[in-house]
């Protein structure tokens, strides 16, 4: 397990100069550290020496070098992880966007609440999301948080505002002339 080759036997198809060139042109930190480990191994350094130089654990250095042995020079780069598949397909998400743009069936404001969206998705697609995930889904679909404008509890209603306005006969004419 710990018997990785050294020197020219380590990455036999890649020269030390190639490794040093790749190291000098690499901009990302992790691939650069991996290339540094490979350069030291090519210079016949032991795993313990490489671990001390790079300030990595012995097991990490071994994993990096083993990775180069398996994948060649492409071992410097990480393999993209696909992650968990989405609960809703692309077609279902497009359909959901159309339904959300129409508005909720029982809400007069035309705005969806997370609870309503969650129930709608559960009824329509049989998928249960958490409230936090509903927010993430809505953001990903291009929707934003909208709340009604706050109104103070002591704010007057429209009739009281109209009653308060000045009752001078020419007052409205002055206001309307200024706004034109």
N, C-alpha and C positions, 0 to 999 in steps of 0.2 A: 504494500500500500504506500509506503513512504519512499519507495525506490524510484524516484523520478530521475531521468538521465540528466547529466550536466554537460556543459561545453557544447561541442559541435553535435553531440547526440541529441541535445534538447533543441527542438524545432529544426531538424536537419535541412529543411527546404528554405529556411529564412536565415539570412546572414545577420551578423551583429550590426553591420552598418545600416541594414534595412530597419532593424528594431530601433536604433538610435535616431534614424530619420523620422520614423513614425512617432517616436517619443517627442522629438522637437516640434513636430507639426501638430500634435494633438492639443486640443484646447480644453477638453473636458477633464476633470480631476480624476475620476475613477479609472477611465481607460489609461490615463497617464501613469497612475500608480501600478496598474497591471503590467504595462509595458516596462516600467522600471524593474519590476520583479523578474520579468523575462530577460531583460538585459543582464541583470546580475547573475541569473542562472546560466545564461550563455557564457558569462565570464567565470564559470565554475564555482560560484559561491554556494554555500550550503543553505538549506532552508532556514536554519537558525540565524545565520549571518544576514540573510535577506530580511528576516523578521525584525532583526535589530536595526538595520539600516532604514527600513520603511516604517518602523514603529507599528507593525501589524502583528497579529497573533500568528503563531507558527501554523496553526490549522488553516488560517485564512490564506497565508502564503502558499501552502500546499494546494489548497482548492484553486487558487489562481493559476498556478503552474500546471495542475492537472487539467484545468480548463483549456489552456494553450495546447496541451498534448492531444486532447480530444478534438478541438475545433480548429486548430492551427492559429494563424494570425488573427482570425476573426474572434478569437477568445478574449480579445481586449474589450469588445463591446458587449453590452447586456442584451439578452434576448427579450424582446417586447412581450410582456405578459398581457394576455387577452382580457383577463378579468371575468367577472361573473356576467353571464348573458342578461340582457334587459328583459324585464317582465313583459313589456309591451313591444310588439314588433313595430317596425317602421311604418307599416300600413296603418296599424292601430293608433300610433301616435299622430299621424296625419289626420286620421278621422277624428281623434280627440280634439285636435286644434280647431277643426271646423265646428265641432259641437260647442266648444268653449267660446268661440267667437259669436255664435248665435246668442248665447246667454242662458242663464238657468231658467228652467220652465216655470218655477213657482216664485221667483224673486223679481220684484218690480224694478230694482235698481239696475239690473243688467250685469251686476258683478257677482262673481262666484266666491264663495267662502271655501276654505280648505276642506271643511267638513262636507260641503256639497260636492266638491270635486272628488273627494275620497269615496263618497257613497256612489257617485255616478260611475266611477271606474270599477268599483266592486260589482255593481249591478250589470254594467255593460260587458265587462271583460273578465269578471271573476278573479280579479287581482286585488290583494289587500296591501295597501301602502300605509306607512306611518305618516303622521302629519308633516314631519320634517322632510320626508322623502317627497311628499306632494309638493312642498315649496321648491325643492330641488328640480323636480320634474317640470313644474310650471316655468321656472327660470330658464331651464334648458329649452323649453318650447317657445321662449320669447315673450312670456307674459311677465308683468310686473305687479308689485304690491300697490293696490289703490285703496285708499280709505276715504270715507266721506269727510268733508271739511268739519273740523270740530266746532261745536256751537256751545257757548257758555250756557249754564243752566238758568241764569237770570236774564238771558238775552230776550229782548222784546219780540213779539210776533209781528207779522206784516201790518196788521191793522193798527197796532200801537205806534209803529214807526210812521205810518201815514198820518195818524192823528197828531203826532208830535211836530210834523213839518209845519213851516210857517204858512199862514193862511192869507198873506197879503195877495191882492188880486194880480199885481204885476210881477210878483216874485218868480213865478214859473217862466214868464216871458224873458226875464233877465237871465235866468239860468240857461234856457234854451238858446238865447242869442249868443251867450259866451261859448257854448259848446260847438256852435256851428262854425 
